[in-house]
Amino acid sequence: MKRAGFAAIIGAPNAGKSTLVNRLVGAKVSIVTQKVQTTRFPVKGVAMVDDAQIVLVDTPGIFKPRRRLDRAMVRAAHAQASDADIVVHLVDAHAEESTKPGDKRSAEDAEMITESMVAAGTKATLVLNKIDLVKRDHLLALSQRLFETGVYEQVFMVSAHNGSGVDDLKTFLASRMPEGEWLYPADQTADLPVRLLAAEITREKLYLRVHEELPYALTVETTAFEEKKDGSARLEQTIYVERDSQKPIILGKGGQTIKWIGEASRKDLGEILDRPIHLFLQVKVREGWQEERAFYTGVGLDFDV
């Protein structure tokens, strides 16, 4: 009997949701950087276990929002969780014992998520991540403390980075999928338009290279996608920044930074799309793009938040 359903992966920013989804799917469907709040909108990855199809929803991190974009991202995460067949709360176990300011914020956000589920009477599966960085006694104490809240029905301990414990989680999620026909072809790994996927890959490379200089002041749009007769694809993308002073940061001295970004993105896209890629990048100033309705509707976020 076939099974198919949705598993929403929620958690604080940088808990490792995108890494876990990619690991469960066995392919890159969501971008991963060291930067918090990288995932801006829900991304669906498709994993198969025998006759069960798990549609994994990588959601934006849940935190205390300040900007419109923050509010839209958090609302999207909650909406995906409420619609899913099973909710997985991914917790960065390493952040829970760290004293670094960023890790402390992540731990506080994780606590906030648990408290909100207690208040709403929501049930979820708890997954403690980054166990390769944490002592066992701390893991056991953290697991017991969170399990005693009554929110969690199951607890798994994994390392999304090296794959430890992920197969057991995948088998469990498959068992919890409702009976029904598959929602996607068996060989499909993601539900994301090619133009949007390509833009996300380039945005990942930008964050990897210039994340300290340009925290959240950029976005990427695929403006042209053409399949060539020789089997390759030609892509044109525009990188939008908010101020003129930000353009030189992306271009780099002698154009070296944007050259690196283009080469890294082209390589990833070639592997993901399984074809040669011709990628052309340009940088433009677009003040206030974070307040444009078109940006939100283009990625499936709610503008009116």
MIRO-797303 format. One line per field, with one value per residue: residue in one letter; x, y, z of N, C-alpha, C in turn; chain; residue number from 1. Coordinates in Angstrom, 3 decimals. Example, Ala and Ser with C-alpha at 12.3 -4.5 7.8 and 13.67 -1.06 7.14 Angstrom:
BEGIN
r	c(A:S)
neast	c(13.190:12.850)
nnorth	c(-5.690:-2.250)
nup	c(7.800:7.080)
caeast	c(12.300:13.670)
canorth	c(-4.500:-1.060)
caup	c(7.800:7.140)
ceast	c(13.200:12.900)
cnorth	c(-3.300:0.030)
cup	c(7.800:7.870)
c	c(A:A)
k	c(1:2)
***
This chain:
BEGIN
r	c(M:K:R:A:G:F:A:A:I:I:G:A:P:N:A:G:K:S:T:L:V:N:R:L:V:G:A:K:V:S:I:V:T:Q:K:V:Q:T:T:R:F:P:V:K:G:V:A:M:V:D:D:A:Q:I:V:L:V:D:T:P:G:I:F:K:P:R:R:R:L:D:R:A:M:V:R:A:A:H:A:Q:A:S:D:A:D:I:V:V:H:L:V:D:A:H:A:E:E:S:T:K:P:G:D:K:R:S:A:E:D:A:E:M:I:T:E:S:M:V:A:A:G:T:K:A:T:L:V:L:N:K:I:D:L:V:K:R:D:H:L:L:A:L:S:Q:R:L:F:E:T:G:V:Y:E:Q:V:F:M:V:S:A:H:N:G:S:G:V:D:D:L:K:T:F:L:A:S:R:M:P:E:G:E:W:L:Y:P:A:D:Q:T:A:D:L:P:V:R:L:L:A:A:E:I:T:R:E:K:L:Y:L:R:V:H:E:E:L:P:Y:A:L:T:V:E:T:T:A:F:E:E:K:K:D:G:S:A:R:L:E:Q:T:I:Y:V:E:R:D:S:Q:K:P:I:I:L:G:K:G:G:Q:T:I:K:W:I:G:E:A:S:R:K:D:L:G:E:I:L:D:R:P:I:H:L:F:L:Q:V:K:V:R:E:G:W:Q:E:E:R:A:F:Y:T:G:V:G:L:D:F:D:V)
neast	c(0.842:0.609:1.993:1.775:2.644:2.985:5.778:6.609:9.418:10.403:11.958:14.439:16.317:19.167:19.241:19.707:17.940:17.734:20.005:19.337:17.018:18.106:19.799:17.980:16.548:18.569:19.681:20.522:18.229:17.655:19.096:22.169:23.864:26.237:24.853:22.261:18.689:18.632:16.931:14.140:11.574:9.122:10.453:10.070:11.113:11.491:11.357:11.929:10.905:10.817:7.537:6.606:6.185:7.708:7.048:9.049:9.073:10.966:11.181:11.179:13.272:12.005:11.538:11.727:10.129:11.097:11.160:9.096:9.664:10.697:8.380:6.707:8.137:8.114:5.357:4.846:6.220:4.757:2.290:2.843:3.457:0.988:-0.492:0.662:1.183:2.791:4.778:8.061:10.229:13.183:16.019:18.884:21.186:23.742:23.773:22.279:23.958:25.922:27.667:27.887:26.721:25.090:24.370:23.007:20.759:19.581:18.959:17.107:15.087:14.343:13.275:11.104:9.558:8.854:7.318:5.213:3.986:3.182:1.248:-0.588:-1.357:-0.162:1.246:4.389:7.350:10.429:13.651:16.929:19.687:23.079:24.539:27.044:28.637:28.179:28.191:27.202:25.775:24.685:22.996:21.124:19.984:18.866:17.064:15.298:14.278:12.902:11.106:9.469:7.735:5.472:4.850:6.139:6.104:7.897:11.465:14.419:17.907:20.298:22.862:22.760:24.741:26.746:25.158:24.511:22.123:20.082:18.852:17.205:15.349:14.211:12.987:11.068:9.485:8.462:6.807:4.779:3.355:0.268:-1.964:-2.148:-2.029:1.098:2.378:4.119:6.174:8.197:10.913:11.342:12.862:12.439:10.138:10.119:10.171:12.341:13.560:13.372:14.763:17.309:17.894:18.014:20.257:22.325:22.013:22.782:25.543:26.321:25.869:27.727:30.065:29.959:28.688:29.203:29.567:27.193:24.529:21.507:20.789:20.309:18.906:18.043:17.136:16.015:16.083:15.972:15.654:16.794:16.578:18.989:19.724:21.820:21.548:22.375:21.845:20.911:21.198:20.100:20.672:19.759:21.238:20.031:20.643:20.416:21.610:23.831:26.427:26.774:27.143:29.920:30.932:29.890:30.802:33.603:37.230:38.467:36.426:36.533:35.080:32.368:32.899:33.785:31.427:29.680:30.968:30.882:28.116:27.319:28.571:27.246:24.579:24.839:25.323:22.958:20.896:21.778:23.122:25.102:25.725:25.219:25.841:24.898:25.506:24.311:24.454:22.220:20.818:18.130:16.200:14.528:13.451:12.576:10.128:8.374:5.473:5.491:7.830:7.259:4.943:6.084:7.655:5.893:5.170:3.316:2.394:0.903:1.393)
nnorth	c(-1.201:2.143:5.128:8.590:11.900:14.969:16.320:18.707:20.599:22.348:25.015:26.915:29.656:28.558:26.019:23.837:22.920:22.999:21.542:19.066:18.399:18.204:16.041:13.986:13.806:13.185:14.706:18.008:20.323:22.555:25.656:26.138:27.892:29.540:31.480:32.877:32.604:32.085:30.562:31.683:31.115:28.448:25.329:22.459:19.148:15.860:12.661:9.153:6.079:2.859:2.061:4.446:7.951:10.843:14.146:16.613:19.599:22.297:24.864:28.477:29.815:30.070:32.854:35.853:38.237:41.244:42.836:43.336:41.247:39.356:38.803:37.712:35.409:33.925:33.567:31.942:29.625:28.733:28.284:26.170:24.179:23.813:22.639:20.215:16.601:15.563:17.099:18.144:19.147:20.629:20.870:22.638:21.066:21.668:24.447:24.774:24.345:26.154:29.275:31.382:34.444:34.290:31.578:31.459:33.013:31.347:29.124:30.304:30.947:28.369:27.469:29.195:28.252:25.698:26.430:27.763:25.661:24.121:25.819:25.827:23.233:21.527:18.644:17.093:15.763:15.433:16.371:16.227:17.946:18.050:16.320:15.316:17.221:17.454:16.495:13.301:13.148:15.676:15.684:13.719:14.886:17.227:16.108:14.787:16.966:18.472:16.549:16.190:18.308:17.517:17.930:16.444:13.427:11.567:11.116:11.874:11.600:13.205:13.826:16.049:16.888:14.826:12.640:10.801:8.876:9.730:7.982:6.386:8.279:8.932:6.510:6.350:8.656:7.885:5.823:7.201:8.454:9.038:6.610:6.514:7.770:8.592:11.913:13.085:12.288:9.327:9.766:12.438:15.055:17.544:20.269:22.917:25.736:25.963:28.430:29.759:28.015:28.223:30.914:30.810:29.179:30.833:32.923:31.616:31.299:33.957:34.650:32.976:34.191:37.034:37.519:38.886:41.549:42.235:41.784:41.241:42.518:41.864:40.260:37.757:37.383:35.314:36.202:35.281:32.151:29.750:26.897:25.283:24.023:22.222:20.899:22.255:24.987:28.399:30.978:34.035:36.267:38.642:40.398:42.022:44.891:47.220:49.718:52.007:51.896:49.264:47.747:47.605:45.804:43.318:43.034:43.126:43.476:44.189:42.645:40.144:38.973:38.644:36.998:34.654:33.966:33.506:31.317:29.354:29.078:28.281:25.786:24.278:24.421:23.116:20.492:19.961:20.343:18.700:19.301:21.283:24.662:28.020:30.920:34.206:37.091:40.114:43.192:45.213:48.215:48.307:49.873:49.318:46.771:44.864:45.725:45.413:44.213:42.399:40.895:39.248:37.791:36.450:34.466:33.100:34.139:35.846:39.110:40.934:41.301)
nup	c(0.000:-0.930:0.534:1.430:2.345:4.290:5.995:8.180:8.837:11.493:13.401:15.254:13.766:11.959:13.070:11.571:9.679:6.803:6.076:7.176:5.696:3.103:3.551:4.204:1.821:0.062:-1.835:-3.035:-2.163:-0.793:0.197:1.980:4.432:6.650:7.790:9.757:9.320:6.582:4.900:3.283:2.484:2.413:1.362:-0.549:-0.290:-1.611:-0.331:-0.514:0.888:0.450:-0.258:0.622:0.455:1.446:1.855:2.525:4.269:4.284:6.412:6.994:9.634:12.981:14.938:16.960:15.236:13.443:11.101:8.121:6.321:8.101:9.617:7.669:6.983:9.398:9.727:7.511:8.225:10.484:9.253:7.480:9.310:10.578:8.583:8.059:8.035:9.960:12.444:12.798:15.213:15.108:17.022:17.915:19.557:20.374:20.600:22.855:25.004:24.677:25.244:23.550:22.095:19.714:19.686:22.081:21.504:19.608:21.190:22.906:21.084:20.335:22.725:22.872:20.745:21.672:23.923:22.664:21.339:23.494:24.562:22.472:22.339:20.552:18.989:18.422:16.811:18.328:17.385:18.104:17.076:15.753:17.357:17.344:18.379:21.032:24.485:25.797:28.259:28.467:26.239:26.980:29.253:28.176:26.349:28.108:29.580:27.618:26.654:28.836:28.706:27.451:24.834:22.891:21.030:20.163:20.298:18.601:17.981:16.126:13.643:11.300:9.681:9.412:9.026:10.999:12.685:11.023:9.181:10.795:11.656:9.188:8.454:10.483:9.919:7.453:8.232:9.425:7.482:5.843:4.268:0.741:-2.677:-4.283:-4.194:-5.888:-8.783:-8.546:-8.977:-8.518:-6.718:-5.603:-5.112:-6.623:-8.636:-11.504:-12.098:-9.649:-7.956:-9.111:-8.582:-5.809:-5.378:-6.319:-4.507:-2.189:-2.674:-2.674:0.026:1.205:0.415:0.874:3.293:5.684:5.016:3.726:5.251:5.052:2.781:0.153:-2.774:-5.220:-8.616:-11.198:-14.388:-16.977:-18.621:-20.676:-22.626:-24.471:-27.805:-27.758:-25.395:-23.165:-20.801:-20.679:-18.419:-17.074:-14.481:-11.981:-9.404:-6.699:-4.778:-2.006:-1.926:-3.641:-2.680:-2.066:-4.306:-5.236:-3.350:-3.985:-6.596:-6.253:-6.184:-9.309:-10.311:-9.168:-7.042:-7.885:-10.017:-8.752:-7.393:-9.555:-10.828:-8.798:-8.408:-10.979:-11.165:-9.140:-10.073:-12.505:-11.648:-10.196:-12.098:-14.038:-16.494:-18.796:-17.809:-18.670:-17.219:-16.491:-14.736:-13.251:-11.413:-9.666:-8.249:-6.047:-4.258:-1.202:-1.756:-0.004:0.785:-1.253:-2.769:-4.909:-4.628:-2.407:-3.205:-5.319:-4.180:-2.669:-0.158:2.439:2.003:3.475:6.427)
caeast	c(0.000:1.385:1.772:2.332:2.192:3.876:6.483:7.136:10.603:10.439:13.031:15.052:17.290:20.455:19.174:20.176:16.777:18.035:20.965:18.601:16.156:18.978:20.294:16.864:16.210:19.699:20.050:20.420:16.976:17.554:20.426:22.751:24.990:26.476:24.096:20.918:17.559:18.915:15.716:13.155:10.237:9.107:10.978:9.650:11.964:10.753:12.155:11.229:11.286:9.982:6.304:6.192:6.758:7.692:7.282:9.676:8.925:11.994:10.524:12.030:13.455:11.028:12.207:10.939:10.306:11.176:10.835:8.003:10.147:10.743:7.007:6.206:8.833:7.626:3.986:4.915:6.645:3.620:1.251:3.247:3.343:-0.430:-1.055:1.438:0.751:3.632:5.651:9.362:10.898:14.623:16.674:20.348:21.605:25.001:23.453:21.681:24.988:26.909:27.512:28.020:25.472:24.253:23.834:22.034:19.520:18.996:18.373:15.915:14.055:13.873:12.420:9.870:8.779:8.281:6.274:4.049:3.305:2.505:0.051:-1.549:-1.695:0.401:2.140:5.471:8.485:11.621:14.912:18.096:20.694:24.480:24.917:28.481:29.333:27.623:28.417:26.018:24.966:23.925:21.927:20.087:19.299:18.072:15.970:14.326:13.625:11.951:10.059:8.558:6.752:4.268:4.654:6.814:5.694:9.093:12.715:15.528:19.162:20.933:23.789:22.399:25.997:27.419:24.162:24.263:20.751:19.104:18.090:16.149:14.324:13.557:12.112:9.934:8.617:7.761:5.738:3.712:2.658:-1.046:-2.122:-2.617:-1.157:2.213:2.068:5.100:6.829:9.166:12.274:11.417:13.435:12.079:9.020:10.560:10.408:13.757:14.046:13.509:15.867:18.559:18.117:18.396:21.635:23.207:21.932:23.619:26.949:26.519:25.983:28.987:31.201:29.880:27.650:29.530:29.400:25.806:23.728:20.252:20.447:20.328:18.077:18.426:16.020:16.358:15.321:15.843:16.079:16.613:17.164:19.657:19.606:22.892:21.260:22.768:20.851:21.440:20.482:20.460:20.205:20.062:21.428:19.548:21.084:19.593:22.325:24.943:27.674:26.849:27.507:31.337:31.207:29.564:31.684:34.951:38.331:38.647:35.340:36.881:34.055:31.225:33.391:33.761:30.019:29.153:31.550:30.376:26.703:27.255:28.967:26.152:23.415:25.129:25.135:21.551:20.063:22.389:23.377:26.000:25.023:25.837:25.230:25.281:25.061:24.479:24.101:21.449:20.288:16.660:15.917:13.254:12.864:11.927:8.780:7.632:4.533:5.860:8.843:6.608:4.086:6.935:8.199:4.829:5.026:2.212:2.865:0.084:1.640)
canorth	c(0.000:3.371:6.174:9.892:12.971:16.102:16.457:20.074:20.718:23.687:25.192:28.238:29.884:27.863:24.736:22.810:22.375:22.789:20.443:17.826:18.097:17.729:14.718:13.044:13.652:12.606:15.644:19.395:20.985:23.779:26.246:26.035:28.783:29.722:32.658:32.597:33.091:31.965:30.098:32.763:30.613:26.985:24.566:21.065:18.095:14.595:11.497:7.882:4.906:1.784:2.555:5.686:9.199:11.895:15.488:17.347:21.033:23.086:26.138:29.532:29.739:30.780:33.728:37.053:39.038:42.701:43.448:42.699:39.974:38.452:38.395:36.844:34.131:33.205:33.150:30.820:28.438:28.267:27.794:24.852:23.237:23.534:21.856:18.995:15.353:15.416:18.243:17.814:20.302:20.405:21.694:22.632:20.651:22.342:25.813:24.726:24.355:27.169:30.603:32.400:35.210:33.753:30.294:31.720:33.433:30.162:28.334:31.021:30.777:26.985:27.432:29.894:27.356:24.675:27.056:28.049:24.386:23.764:26.664:25.477:21.818:20.883:17.510:17.108:14.864:16.195:15.894:16.960:17.954:18.365:15.496:15.055:18.314:17.568:15.359:12.451:13.463:16.884:15.283:12.999:15.845:18.088:15.299:14.565:18.235:18.834:15.524:16.371:19.358:16.881:18.291:15.550:12.025:10.774:11.885:11.325:12.338:13.076:14.825:16.265:17.121:13.584:11.617:9.913:8.830:10.258:6.882:5.991:9.325:8.798:5.334:6.728:9.579:7.103:5.042:8.102:9.024:8.404:5.831:7.307:7.815:9.515:13.278:13.454:11.129:8.695:10.267:13.887:15.316:18.861:20.988:24.307:26.127:26.018:29.814:30.080:27.195:28.809:32.148:30.428:28.684:31.999:33.647:30.859:31.622:35.334:34.630:32.332:35.053:38.425:37.575:39.844:42.912:42.456:40.840:40.814:43.599:41.431:39.171:37.351:37.036:34.734:36.998:34.541:30.740:29.242:25.593:25.337:22.814:21.274:20.303:23.150:26.005:29.756:31.695:35.406:36.592:39.963:40.505:43.337:45.416:48.361:50.998:52.039:51.546:47.810:47.099:47.234:44.670:42.103:42.946:42.825:44.108:43.613:41.713:38.798:38.393:38.170:35.884:33.470:33.630:32.922:29.998:28.422:28.839:27.524:24.401:23.640:24.301:22.078:19.193:19.788:20.258:17.664:19.831:22.449:25.910:29.295:31.829:35.598:37.843:41.559:43.747:46.448:48.793:48.280:50.317:48.915:45.558:44.099:46.252:45.282:43.090:41.433:39.976:38.285:36.891:35.652:33.324:32.460:34.670:36.766:40.484:41.684:40.808)
caup	c(0.000:-0.998:1.531:1.046:3.221:4.503:7.274:8.282:9.697:12.068:14.367:15.312:12.694:12.037:13.771:10.641:8.960:5.390:6.006:7.450:4.550:2.024:3.931:4.104:0.406:-0.642:-2.904:-2.596:-2.522:-0.012:0.337:3.320:4.726:8.080:8.175:10.251:8.520:5.153:4.231:3.338:2.176:2.501:0.234:-0.411:-0.806:-1.663:0.052:-0.689:1.677:-0.079:-0.873:1.289:-0.035:2.468:1.332:3.625:4.079:4.974:6.701:7.560:11.078:13.805:15.898:17.223:14.023:13.550:9.817:7.388:5.810:9.249:9.974:6.606:7.085:10.575:9.451:6.572:8.982:11.288:8.350:6.988:10.421:10.865:7.481:7.842:8.674:11.147:12.681:13.380:15.804:15.115:18.040:17.905:20.895:20.698:21.016:24.188:26.046:24.322:25.858:22.515:21.943:18.645:20.122:23.144:20.844:18.990:22.270:23.370:20.052:20.430:23.909:22.512:19.896:22.549:24.735:21.816:21.073:24.749:24.669:21.426:22.417:19.367:19.185:17.444:17.011:18.690:16.825:18.605:16.011:16.048:18.504:17.264:19.061:22.389:25.379:25.914:29.442:28.153:25.325:27.718:30.125:27.310:25.832:29.182:29.924:26.579:26.577:29.969:28.413:26.945:23.429:21.949:21.064:19.905:20.322:17.823:18.089:14.815:13.116:9.898:8.960:9.016:8.727:12.137:13.191:10.058:8.578:11.737:11.572:7.884:8.541:11.336:9.188:6.428:8.891:9.857:6.330:5.635:3.051:-0.388:-3.840:-4.191:-4.598:-6.911:-9.395:-7.640:-9.188:-8.277:-5.394:-5.077:-5.712:-6.664:-10.023:-11.837:-11.973:-8.232:-7.461:-9.594:-7.821:-4.450:-5.400:-6.423:-3.225:-1.259:-2.931:-2.210:1.487:1.564:0.095:1.360:4.333:6.744:4.510:3.295:6.044:4.431:1.864:-1.238:-3.257:-6.575:-9.493:-12.492:-15.352:-18.228:-18.593:-22.036:-22.911:-25.767:-28.621:-27.417:-24.095:-22.071:-20.450:-20.512:-17.369:-16.730:-13.137:-11.448:-7.957:-6.275:-3.484:-1.610:-2.038:-4.594:-1.996:-1.897:-5.577:-5.304:-2.467:-4.733:-7.762:-5.794:-6.900:-10.627:-10.598:-8.695:-6.166:-8.676:-10.827:-7.875:-7.147:-10.778:-11.059:-7.787:-8.698:-12.230:-10.878:-8.405:-10.944:-13.482:-10.995:-9.821:-13.302:-14.875:-17.836:-18.772:-17.515:-19.029:-16.247:-16.651:-13.568:-13.187:-10.108:-9.762:-7.006:-5.982:-2.893:-0.594:-2.330:1.066:1.001:-2.509:-2.762:-5.946:-4.096:-1.511:-3.980:-6.176:-3.445:-1.905:1.194:2.645:2.126:4.439:7.790)
ceast	c(0.877:0.998:2.372:1.781:3.281:4.478:7.107:8.294:10.659:11.589:13.540:15.990:18.605:20.430:19.673:19.055:17.094:19.021:20.270:17.722:16.990:19.479:19.191:16.496:17.322:20.139:19.875:19.118:16.825:18.953:20.865:23.911:25.163:25.623:22.704:19.888:17.861:17.666:14.620:11.734:10.278:9.594:10.631:10.654:11.242:11.701:11.310:11.798:10.331:8.736:5.808:6.924:6.580:7.991:7.754:9.606:9.952:11.430:11.532:12.150:12.419:11.770:11.305:11.143:10.342:10.755:9.634:8.434:10.229:9.352:6.435:6.845:8.293:6.193:3.971:5.295:5.489:2.526:1.583:3.116:1.893:-1.054:-0.405:0.820:1.561:4.552:6.930:9.975:12.380:15.281:18.186:20.826:22.885:24.744:22.928:22.723:26.056:26.618:27.678:26.695:24.536:23.606:22.790:20.701:18.809:18.311:17.097:14.771:13.479:12.925:11.072:8.961:8.109:7.123:5.019:3.280:2.593:1.185:-1.021:-1.999:-1.198:1.305:3.193:6.465:9.708:12.852:16.033:19.219:22.070:24.984:26.400:29.291:28.978:27.912:27.096:25.146:24.135:22.758:20.779:19.294:18.390:16.854:14.884:13.563:12.570:10.802:9.021:7.551:5.439:3.996:5.091:6.413:6.868:10.308:13.771:16.743:19.958:22.071:23.439:23.659:26.643:26.460:23.832:22.802:19.682:18.268:16.952:15.002:13.529:12.580:10.877:8.966:7.823:6.595:4.558:2.969:1.323:-1.080:-2.671:-1.608:-0.037:1.820:2.991:5.631:7.944:10.571:12.404:11.901:13.010:10.866:9.355:10.810:11.896:14.312:14.289:14.643:17.207:18.905:18.583:19.843:22.614:23.184:22.769:25.087:27.276:26.710:27.298:30.173:31.147:28.906:27.952:29.297:27.946:24.874:22.454:19.837:20.407:19.299:18.466:17.173:16.562:15.488:15.162:16.363:15.759:17.321:17.713:19.541:20.667:22.704:21.664:21.639:21.554:20.571:21.014:19.853:20.612:20.151:21.022:20.097:20.296:20.271:23.476:26.247:27.850:27.282:28.982:31.687:30.967:30.481:33.103:36.008:38.560:37.586:35.554:35.786:32.885:31.644:33.343:32.323:29.416:29.673:31.008:28.914:26.542:27.579:27.828:24.942:23.629:24.914:23.666:20.668:20.593:22.533:24.390:25.188:25.859:25.127:25.791:24.667:25.247:23.972:23.376:21.014:18.766:16.273:14.548:12.630:12.145:10.515:7.943:6.759:4.963:6.901:8.201:5.753:4.920:7.508:7.165:4.691:3.865:2.765:2.168:0.229:2.065)
cnorth	c(1.252:4.328:7.479:10.955:14.006:16.067:17.845:20.094:22.151:23.776:26.618:28.420:29.159:26.580:23.599:22.202:22.062:21.634:19.108:17.435:17.562:16.314:13.663:12.769:12.931:13.448:17.053:20.011:22.315:24.325:26.239:27.019:28.857:30.842:32.269:33.192:33.069:31.557:31.141:32.284:29.083:26.331:23.101:20.131:16.770:13.432:10.238:6.833:3.784:2.376:3.852:6.885:10.273:13.223:16.342:18.838:21.748:24.488:27.196:29.365:30.569:31.554:34.926:38.032:40.536:43.393:42.739:41.318:38.942:37.899:37.433:35.461:33.303:32.722:31.942:29.526:27.870:27.674:26.395:23.795:22.844:22.642:20.478:17.784:15.081:16.633:17.759:19.102:19.974:21.393:21.527:22.322:21.343:23.761:25.847:24.775:25.418:28.486:31.727:33.131:34.652:32.439:30.485:32.166:32.245:29.289:28.981:30.887:29.367:26.823:28.084:29.001:26.276:25.249:27.353:26.776:23.877:24.521:26.256:24.019:21.025:19.720:17.498:16.001:15.728:15.554:16.796:16.822:18.339:17.587:15.168:16.119:18.402:16.306:14.616:12.821:14.729:16.547:14.627:13.947:16.764:17.345:15.101:15.843:18.615:17.832:15.703:17.505:18.770:17.148:17.161:14.086:11.076:11.688:11.151:12.217:12.105:14.075:14.969:16.422:15.817:12.413:10.678:10.019:9.243:9.145:6.428:7.002:9.186:7.617:5.643:7.640:8.841:6.337:5.906:8.763:8.302:7.597:6.720:7.300:8.834:10.873:13.766:12.187:10.607:9.261:11.774:14.148:16.652:19.417:22.476:24.667:26.331:27.430:30.186:29.292:27.799:30.088:31.846:29.936:29.853:32.809:32.936:31.234:33.053:35.371:33.996:33.286:36.425:38.589:38.601:41.280:43.236:41.485:40.360:41.762:43.157:40.344:38.897:36.975:36.445:35.401:36.297:33.120:30.150:27.906:25.604:23.988:21.769:20.638:21.155:24.140:27.341:30.492:33.106:35.717:38.006:39.884:41.921:43.686:46.697:49.714:50.876:51.578:50.040:47.083:46.710:46.028:43.363:41.930:42.547:43.510:43.416:42.599:40.314:38.154:37.842:37.024:34.597:33.013:32.950:31.522:28.966:28.078:27.983:26.045:23.656:23.406:23.227:20.688:18.938:19.567:19.249:18.122:20.970:23.739:27.099:30.360:33.240:36.421:39.337:42.040:45.074:46.912:48.808:48.607:49.794:47.670:44.722:44.600:46.195:44.038:41.998:40.432:38.882:37.289:35.970:34.417:32.686:32.921:35.655:38.164:41.221:41.101:41.969)
cup	c(0.000:0.125:1.014:1.979:3.413:5.912:7.308:9.267:10.206:13.064:14.345:14.128:12.979:12.862:12.885:9.817:7.500:5.208:6.221:6.270:3.389:2.304:3.782:2.646:-0.345:-1.815:-2.370:-3.090:-1.798:0.238:1.793:3.431:6.236:8.643:8.664:9.298:7.025:4.378:4.399:3.095:2.220:1.211:0.457:-1.070:-0.681:-1.366:-0.079:0.259:1.277:-0.755:-0.245:0.703:1.035:1.790:2.504:3.332:4.945:5.170:7.147:9.077:11.820:14.891:16.137:16.062:14.297:12.252:9.183:6.878:6.926:9.557:8.939:6.685:8.244:10.352:8.519:7.291:9.793:10.408:7.838:8.084:10.672:9.794:7.323:8.536:9.931:11.236:13.345:13.909:15.928:16.072:17.937:19.321:21.330:21.199:22.445:25.305:25.798:25.032:24.838:22.320:20.879:19.027:21.213:22.552:20.222:20.037:22.807:22.368:20.096:21.611:23.622:21.661:20.735:23.360:23.915:21.494:22.319:24.851:23.665:21.483:21.219:19.759:18.076:17.758:17.273:18.061:17.328:17.593:16.552:17.263:18.504:17.992:20.546:23.199:25.626:27.118:29.219:27.229:26.065:28.612:29.312:26.776:26.886:29.511:28.900:26.481:27.683:29.758:27.906:25.479:22.500:22.162:20.859:19.964:19.504:18.018:16.814:14.653:11.643:9.054:8.503:8.789:9.870:12.596:12.188:9.434:9.482:11.714:10.277:7.876:9.377:10.597:8.119:7.029:9.301:8.693:6.131:4.330:1.942:-1.506:-3.632:-4.757:-5.708:-7.568:-8.495:-7.781:-8.975:-6.863:-4.795:-5.806:-5.646:-8.125:-10.296:-11.678:-10.511:-7.599:-7.864:-8.844:-6.406:-4.391:-5.482:-5.127:-2.160:-1.439:-2.493:-0.699:1.930:1.391:0.771:2.534:5.420:6.288:4.165:4.017:5.343:3.319:0.410:-1.515:-4.706:-7.358:-10.793:-13.541:-16.698:-18.042:-19.956:-22.190:-24.342:-26.498:-28.277:-26.044:-22.912:-21.787:-20.234:-19.495:-17.237:-15.367:-12.749:-9.929:-7.558:-4.893:-3.218:-1.798:-3.034:-3.967:-1.844:-3.167:-5.633:-4.430:-3.221:-5.936:-7.357:-6.652:-8.238:-11.007:-10.076:-7.840:-6.969:-9.599:-10.017:-7.650:-8.374:-11.036:-10.075:-8.048:-9.952:-11.995:-10.172:-9.308:-12.007:-12.916:-10.685:-11.040:-14.314:-16.322:-17.725:-18.594:-17.970:-18.190:-16.413:-15.518:-13.774:-11.828:-10.312:-8.376:-7.088:-4.542:-2.435:-1.182:-1.272:1.375:-0.282:-2.486:-3.746:-5.451:-3.258:-2.287:-4.866:-5.500:-2.521:-0.472:1.236:2.858:3.250:5.844:8.684)
c	c(A:A:A:A:A:A:A:A:A:A:A:A:A:A:A:A:A:A:A:A:A:A:A:A:A:A:A:A:A:A:A:A:A:A:A:A:A:A:A:A:A:A:A:A:A:A:A:A:A:A:A:A:A:A:A:A:A:A:A:A:A:A:A:A:A:A:A:A:A:A:A:A:A:A:A:A:A:A:A:A:A:A:A:A:A:A:A:A:A:A:A:A:A:A:A:A:A:A:A:A:A:A:A:A:A:A:A:A:A:A:A:A:A:A:A:A:A:A:A:A:A:A:A:A:A:A:A:A:A:A:A:A:A:A:A:A:A:A:A:A:A:A:A:A:A:A:A:A:A:A:A:A:A:A:A:A:A:A:A:A:A:A:A:A:A:A:A:A:A:A:A:A:A:A:A:A:A:A:A:A:A:A:A:A:A:A:A:A:A:A:A:A:A:A:A:A:A:A:A:A:A:A:A:A:A:A:A:A:A:A:A:A:A:A:A:A:A:A:A:A:A:A:A:A:A:A:A:A:A:A:A:A:A:A:A:A:A:A:A:A:A:A:A:A:A:A:A:A:A:A:A:A:A:A:A:A:A:A:A:A:A:A:A:A:A:A:A:A:A:A:A:A:A:A:A:A:A:A:A:A:A:A:A:A:A:A:A:A:A:A:A:A:A:A:A:A:A:A:A:A:A:A:A:A:A)
k	c(1:2:3:4:5:6:7:8:9:10:11:12:13:14:15:16:17:18:19:20:21:22:23:24:25:26:27:28:29:30:31:32:33:34:35:36:37:38:39:40:41:42:43:44:45:46:47:48:49:50:51:52:53:54:55:56:57:58:59:60:61:62:63:64:65:66:67:68:69:70:71:72:73:74:75:76:77:78:79:80:81:82:83:84:85:86:87:88:89:90:91:92:93:94:95:96:97:98:99:100:101:102:103:104:105:106:107:108:109:110:111:112:113:114:115:116:117:118:119:120:121:122:123:124:125:126:127:128:129:130:131:132:133:134:135:136:137:138:139:140:141:142:143:144:145:146:147:148:149:150:151:152:153:154:155:156:157:158:159:160:161:162:163:164:165:166:167:168:169:170:171:172:173:174:175:176:177:178:179:180:181:182:183:184:185:186:187:188:189:190:191:192:193:194:195:196:197:198:199:200:201:202:203:204:205:206:207:208:209:210:211:212:213:214:215:216:217:218:219:220:221:222:223:224:225:226:227:228:229:230:231:232:233:234:235:236:237:238:239:240:241:242:243:244:245:246:247:248:249:250:251:252:253:254:255:256:257:258:259:260:261:262:263:264:265:266:267:268:269:270:271:272:273:274:275:276:277:278:279:280:281:282:283:284:285:286:287:288:289:290:291:292:293:294:295:296:297:298:299:300:301:302:303:304:305)
***
